[in-house]
Amino acid sequence: MTERRDDSRRTRSIRLTDASVRRLRPAATEYIVRDGRLAGLGVRVRPSGHRSFVWHGSVDGRAVRTTIGPARLMTVEEARRECRAMLDGAHPQIGGDGARRAAVPLFREFVAEGWLPTRSCDTRWRKHCERMVRRQLLPAFGALRLDRLGRPRVERWFDAMSRKTPGAANMALGLLRRIMAAAIAAGHVQHNPAQDIRMNPGRKMTRFLSAEEIARLHRTLDRLVEERPSRQAQADIIRLLLLTGCRKSEILRLRWSEVDGDMLRLANAKTGPRTVWLSEAAQAIITRQPRAGGAYVFPSPRNPAGPLSPNLHFWLRARREAGLEDVRLHDLRHTVASQAVANGVPLPTVARMLGHAQPTMTLRYAHVGDREVEAAAERIGANIAAAMECNK
């Protein structure tokens, strides 16, 4: 094995394998390990521990140094294939375009080398994006250069995903649009292949619980808890969702440190820190929760140090026995909004109450008060008509 100095960096040459790449450890300064099998290919190891495949070669007489992709997301053989593809693209018959093409990063490189949606107020959203990139986008586009990611390929991927999970396909497409918009801003591509693809139609938000249905659900919860007292915590969660309009995750992960008398001071809600005011009924539900020394108001029975599982199977039984099988748990939040609008609460107030980041989210509930508007129009019209009759 030989070793030489290059630009104050340590450079070695070995025959790269997946195992040998995993064994590489960070040093005080960045260094590169060359592949003894394919000229130009190497692994760059940074002091932070980040390892990435790189290619240093010559295209049309010009030196080209480019990153192939992070070593944690691809194998040595995949890196070799990418190198060979770049060498083929640098052949003189392509008119000297090889240097530009080799400089365009792979999709996996562009994403892993620092790009992700920056929402410092919501680490859960960031983790959700990372998971979507890892599970949906990288398998489909990770090995492609950004300029090879065309609309036909994106459409085929989106159509295939939409047949299984249309809602998740919409979210993944939206994230891909943002990634490609960032690639345009960075000068890697000129067009966004995901921009004009029509998303799947969303579920129509028309399901709200009536007063009778709310009472029926309440009675069902009482009966089920009476049958099995261990269901009390999940029943209280359902009632709290209906009383506050909070998102499921906000209640499941509610900490005692966020409970402040007649309000909740949520530190890490979906749209950032926010305050939720509690009615007397909601305060009573929280007050009766046992404090066992854990951080969470609704701890897991198996692991008291952690929160309750997000899979509330009890809800499926409760809604079935209440005759509300078409109602989702999230519809309880919609019900709170519809009740607020129907009772004359201004839309800006509803937006603050629910923690909406965009006004358009709250405008979805404007139609809930249509009957009240219709009744008011009828009353006003009748009064004006009566006045007209009096002047005859």
URTASUL-V231298 format. One record per backbone hydrogen bond with DSSP energy under -0.5 kcal/mol. CO is the residue of the C=O (numbers start at 1). NH is the residue of the N-H. If there is no record, write none. Layout:
co->CO nh->NH
co->CO nh->NH
This chain:
co->2 nh->13
co->4 nh->11
co->6 nh->9
co->9 nh->6
co->10 nh->32
co->11 nh->4
co->12 nh->34
co->14 nh->16
co->14 nh->36
co->17 nh->21
co->18 nh->22
co->19 nh->23
co->20 nh->24
co->21 nh->24
co->30 nh->10
co->31 nh->45
co->32 nh->12
co->32 nh->34
co->33 nh->43
co->34 nh->14
co->34 nh->36
co->38 nh->41
co->40 nh->56
co->41 nh->35
co->42 nh->54
co->43 nh->33
co->43 nh->45
co->44 nh->46
co->44 nh->52
co->45 nh->31
co->46 nh->49
co->50 nh->46
co->51 nh->71
co->51 nh->72
co->52 nh->44
co->53 nh->68
co->53 nh->69
co->54 nh->42
co->55 nh->57
co->55 nh->66
co->57 nh->64
co->59 nh->62
co->62 nh->59
co->64 nh->57
co->66 nh->55
co->69 nh->53
co->70 nh->73
co->71 nh->74
co->75 nh->79
co->76 nh->80
co->77 nh->81
co->78 nh->82
co->79 nh->83
co->80 nh->84
co->81 nh->85
co->82 nh->86
co->83 nh->87
co->84 nh->88
co->85 nh->89
co->86 nh->90
co->88 nh->91
co->91 nh->94
co->92 nh->95
co->97 nh->101
co->98 nh->102
co->99 nh->103
co->100 nh->104
co->101 nh->104
co->105 nh->146
co->106 nh->110
co->107 nh->111
co->108 nh->112
co->109 nh->113
co->110 nh->115
co->111 nh->114
co->117 nh->119
co->119 nh->122
co->122 nh->126
co->123 nh->127
co->124 nh->128
co->125 nh->129
co->126 nh->130
co->127 nh->131
co->128 nh->132
co->129 nh->133
co->130 nh->134
co->131 nh->135
co->132 nh->136
co->132 nh->137
co->133 nh->138
co->136 nh->140
co->137 nh->141
co->138 nh->142
co->141 nh->144
co->142 nh->108
co->144 nh->107
co->145 nh->148
co->146 nh->149
co->148 nh->150
co->150 nh->154
co->151 nh->155
co->152 nh->156
co->153 nh->157
co->154 nh->158
co->155 nh->159
co->156 nh->160
co->157 nh->161
co->158 nh->162
co->159 nh->163
co->160 nh->164
co->161 nh->164
co->161 nh->165
co->165 nh->169
co->166 nh->170
co->167 nh->171
co->168 nh->172
co->169 nh->173
co->170 nh->174
co->171 nh->175
co->172 nh->176
co->173 nh->177
co->174 nh->178
co->175 nh->179
co->176 nh->180
co->177 nh->181
co->178 nh->182
co->179 nh->183
co->180 nh->184
co->181 nh->185
co->182 nh->186
co->183 nh->188
co->183 nh->189
co->184 nh->187
co->191 nh->193
co->192 nh->195
co->194 nh->197
co->204 nh->206
co->206 nh->208
co->210 nh->214
co->211 nh->215
co->212 nh->216
co->213 nh->217
co->214 nh->218
co->215 nh->219
co->216 nh->220
co->217 nh->221
co->218 nh->222
co->219 nh->223
co->220 nh->224
co->221 nh->225
co->222 nh->226
co->223 nh->227
co->224 nh->228
co->228 nh->231
co->229 nh->232
co->231 nh->235
co->232 nh->236
co->233 nh->237
co->234 nh->238
co->235 nh->239
co->236 nh->240
co->237 nh->241
co->238 nh->242
co->239 nh->243
co->240 nh->244
co->241 nh->245
co->247 nh->251
co->248 nh->251
co->248 nh->252
co->249 nh->253
co->251 nh->254
co->252 nh->308
co->254 nh->297
co->254 nh->298
co->255 nh->258
co->256 nh->259
co->258 nh->260
co->258 nh->265
co->260 nh->263
co->262 nh->278
co->263 nh->260
co->264 nh->266
co->264 nh->276
co->266 nh->274
co->269 nh->272
co->274 nh->266
co->275 nh->277
co->276 nh->264
co->279 nh->283
co->280 nh->284
co->281 nh->285
co->282 nh->286
co->283 nh->287
co->284 nh->288
co->286 nh->289
co->290 nh->292
co->295 nh->256
co->296 nh->299
co->297 nh->299
co->298 nh->308
co->303 nh->300
co->303 nh->306
co->306 nh->300
co->310 nh->312
co->311 nh->313
co->312 nh->315
co->312 nh->316
co->313 nh->317
co->314 nh->318
co->315 nh->319
co->316 nh->320
co->317 nh->321
co->318 nh->322
co->319 nh->324
co->320 nh->323
co->324 nh->327
co->326 nh->328
co->328 nh->331
co->329 nh->332
co->330 nh->333
co->330 nh->334
co->331 nh->335
co->332 nh->336
co->333 nh->337
co->334 nh->338
co->335 nh->339
co->336 nh->340
co->337 nh->341
co->338 nh->342
co->339 nh->343
co->340 nh->345
co->341 nh->344
co->346 nh->349
co->346 nh->350
co->347 nh->351
co->348 nh->352
co->349 nh->353
co->350 nh->354
co->351 nh->355
co->351 nh->356
co->358 nh->361
co->358 nh->362
co->359 nh->362
co->359 nh->363
co->360 nh->364
co->361 nh->364
co->362 nh->365
co->363 nh->366
co->365 nh->368
co->366 nh->369
co->367 nh->370
co->369 nh->373
co->370 nh->374
co->371 nh->375
co->372 nh->376
co->373 nh->377
co->374 nh->378
co->375 nh->379
co->376 nh->380
co->377 nh->381
co->378 nh->382
co->379 nh->383
co->380 nh->384
co->381 nh->385
co->382 nh->386
co->383 nh->387
co->384 nh->388
co->385 nh->389
co->386 nh->390
co->387 nh->391
co->388 nh->391
co->389 nh->392
